[in-house]
Amino acid sequence: EHMRLTFYGVRGSIPTPGEAYARYGGNTACVHIELADGTDIVLDSGTGIRLLGNKLRSKDTPIHLLLSHNHWDHIQGFPFFSPIFQKDRDIYIYPGQTTLPEHDQILRQMDGSTFPVPVSALQSKLHLTIIPPEQDIWEIGTATIRRIPINHPGKGSAYSIEEKGIKIAYITDNELYPPYNKETDFLTFVDFARNADVIIHDAQYMMSDMPAKTGWGHSVAEEAVKLAMASNSKKLALYSHDPDRTDEDIDKLVEHCMDYITIAESNLEIFASAEGQLLDFTH
């Protein structure tokens, strides 16, 4: 039995077309997980979700969309996600726990003057599934979902997806050491990601970008590496690449992070997330 994970969008903030970004990809946040039983879980709905929609259109089973938060780069692909135009297709949307509880923001972007097709015209069955604040664990198919608050302006959620001993932690748009009051401290994140097969973590910045970017709600890659090592994760996927970072810059960032792993004599595998990249976990 297999659990498969595919990256469809790995960029932070805004899409980055152009040759210098082609290898890692310019679409914003979107990750697809297919459970062993075929259940589809989608993490975030940035521009990367469009291509995923073309793939999921051939199935008729429900789609579960987990949102970290409502910033534009995490919801902007939704109006172009073709299953929402399929008659009677069940799509469950789980909003992030944001400070402003605008749970339907992903749908409201389609109303008014910003998009030609209003949500009311869609024939799919959209289920806005609001998990109560006091409940941070639930089931989707054969998987157990957990969530934890991220340190980000306006807040939001990180998720872990566990199925038959395989665990994926998705922690994006998260500042591990913010200058403002933390929602979640480093050691709580360590517990949350403990023994993950892969931890997908925000690595938008590097130490060298600081202090200019402190408080912007993203982590530096070096801290993501420390979190992955501390949580005994097997793999770290650096994610939410800065729009100013070219493919070559990302290569250098990975090399720089490898030095940390070498010094720590850790077995951690590290890579920069790339569009179209597939991870296959066998149970």
KABELGI-V725595 format. One line per field, one symbol per residue. psi: psi as a letter, one per 20 degrees, with the letter a starting at -180 (. if undefined). burial: # if it has 9 or more other ideal C-beta (glycine too) atoms within 8 Angstrom, else .. A space follows every 50 residues. Layout:
psi->???
burial->???
This chain:
psi->qqppppphpjqqgqqnrqhijhghqiqrppppporhjippppoqlahiig hhhhgihirjrqpooppgajqgiiiiigijohhijppjppoppoqqnqgo mmhjhhhhiircjiqhoqhhiqiropoooopqhiojprqocjqppqrqqq oqpiaaqqqqppplipppponrlpohmqirpqgprghhhgghjpkqhppo pplhrrhiiqjhjpiikqqqhhhhggggghjkqgqpoprlpphiorghgh ghgggghhgggggilqjppqrppqpipppopp.
burial->..##########..#.....#..#############..############ ###..##....#########..############.#..##########.. .#..#######.......#..#.#.#.#...........########### ##.##########..###########.#.....#.#.###.##..##### ######..##..#.#.#############.#.#.#########...#.## #.##.###.##......#.######...#.#.#
